[in-house]
């Protein structure tokens, strides 16, 4: 499998505004979005993962809602599915925009991970040539923290707990949802009567802040592997950030 084309990558921690910027860029650059989010692939996990599908408008997106909770899924699966999507997008003469915050997924794609054995779903290892242009969003800490707190309140008001209860009612096991981490893990413990509502909200908020910090640590780590990230100046307004990416692409 050989692919050679330009790919725009937009990464950043949770609540950094990746999706809205990716959609704006897709509209301006005739692009389609390939999600690099380890949880948005699963159907039924909408509020907790922040899919915000209405935000995409007419922009096509890939690797969202394409698996059932409980499906076997790995970094190798992501790499293959992302490449398939990129190939489809470029075949149509459009720009692939890989957008997400799952660092390992992004690293596997950009650095073309080769695994110790060929995955069962492949005949041979993937080989490809892609021209990655990686841009990063990194809001100031106080801005990021405020966005995370406000977004969590919004998701709880939109029915986060009810979404988790509905998944349990559908037969999804508690263990499977706990394995998904963050919103789903904390909501299960709350619904199971293990923690109070206050502990659920406060503990989850702290956990998301810690998660965002780990994401930034991972992004700094992958720079050391040779991945160049062009950081978008945080002082720019939304239009300025879009213009910055287009100018430097």
Secondary structure, 3 states (H helix, E strand, C coil): CCCEEEEEEEEECCCCCHHHHHHHHHHHHCEEEEECCCCCCECCCCCCCCCCHHHHCCCCEECCCCECCCCCCCHHHHHHHHHHHHHHHHHCCCEEEEEECCHHHHHHHHCCCCCCCCCCCCCCCCCCEEEEEEEEECCCHHHHHHHHHHHHHHHHHHCHHHHHHHHHHCCCCHHHHHHCCHHHHHHHHHHCCCCCHHHHHHHHHHHHHHHHHHHHHHHHHHHCCCCCEEECCCCCCHHHHHHHHHHHC
